[in-house]
Amino acid sequence: MQQLISGRRLYSQAEDGQRVYLDDNERLAAREKVESLITENCVL
């Protein structure tokens, strides 16, 4: 989660081994998904 907040560039790896970097909108969507999963599954 910290990586999603920090602004560091995140990437996935394509089938050919190249890095595919997330743009700002993709990073925001990933952050929202993780926050939702935490809310649904973790007891604070």
Protein Blocks (a to p, Z undefined) as FASTA:
>chain_A
ZZmmnopacddddfkopacdddfklmmmmmmmmmmmmmmmpcZZ
